[in-house]
Amino acid sequence: MAILETYHESDLNGELITLDIHSTGKIVLGTRFDSLVTIRNVSVSNFGSVRNEAISTALNFFKNFAVLLSANDLNKGWQMYKKALKSRIADTNTAFWQYFDGYTPRPVGRKWQVIEWVKC
């Protein structure tokens, strides 16, 4: 299993986190010694390269959100990031931090015209 690309960043506590893109279509996010998030079943094209949208999603999370979390919160952060991407009520950044802090959207107006974030 060959690694196509590896990216390195420091997290909030200064610990090194890595993002590895494998030739088999697997993306791994973790520390130097632990694989904390594994994204499997990423479609691989006939040329052996991983689909661009999966890479861009993983890189966006890695560059914009993973560096602001501790290594212990990476798995939770990835789950909340996927939830925030599906959210149509707020931008991804706002939805991510609200979901990460344990808030859920609640409609105030008719037909979700106005929402408020409430603690679960």
Sequence and secondary structure as in RCSB ss.txt:
>XXXX:A:sequence
MAILETYHESDLNGELITLDIHSTGKIVLGTRFDSLVTIRNVSVSNFGSVRNEAISTALNFFKNFAVLLSANDLN
KGWQMYKKALKSRIADTNTAFWQYFDGYTPRPVGRKWQVIEWVKC
>XXXX:A:secstr
  EEEEEEEE TTS EEEEEEETTS EEEEESS EEEEE    B TTS B HHHHHHHHHHHHHTGGGS GGGHH
HHHHHHHHHHH SSS HHHHHHHHHTTEEEEE SGGGSSEEEEE 
